[in-house]
Amino acid sequence: MTPVPIPIPAAGRWPADVALWLVELSLNAGTADVCRTLAASEIERMARYAQPADRVRFAVARSVLRGILGAHLGRDPAQLQFEVGKYGRPSLVAHPGVSFNVSHSGERVLLALSAVRTVGVDIEAIDPALDWRALLELVCAPEEARRIGTVREFYRCWTAKEALLKATGAGIGEGLKSIDVANAQLPPALCLTCLEELDGYSAALAFGR
């Protein structure tokens, strides 16, 4: 059975036209039920994941996304067609004004949707054993690196950057260090909200002004 997405209230943190959902999933669940609305290309992509847990995350994320988009557009979720941009960001064929983004990690999926502005999300399960200091030079601008003193602060910076880059459609290939969250040097016309309520996870939502 496909998990039910849980709306996350904006509570003044982002505009009312941006909808955000959290999905709790079981990595031991099968994928047969959630694959019913997926396209052949999505099933092929799922099969390329070596780990069963990764296949479950992808299948659930795509199935829930199709359900949300189908409800928003009044369309059969199975009939929706996606196309992929230069840096891998998906969009809907015939509905270019609908912006959506998905991220999954651990046993959670985060999804954002807006018909008014661009959106980007990222979620990461916090690994307390991560050698985050060794990653500072790859992820952070010098000023950011000096301000980070805990693994949670590192993840907060990381997810913020990922969400912002996904909102631009560029992806991390354009450089995590090109954004300085510590000094609020964000990509033009984007705003950022870090989600603090997800125990054991760090997450962020970026959205257009």
Buried (B, 14 or more C-beta within 10 A) or exposed (E): EBBEBEEBEBEEBBBEEBBBBBBEBEBEBEBEEBBEBBBEEBBEBBEEBEEEBBBBBBBBBBBBBBBBBBEBBEBEBEEBEBEEEEBEBEBBEEBEEBBBBBBBBBBBBBBBBBBBBBBBBBBBBBEEEBEBEEBBEEBBBEEBBEEBEEBBBBBBBBBBBBBBBBBBBBBBEEEBBBBBBBEEEBBEEBBBBBBEEBEEBBBBBBBBE
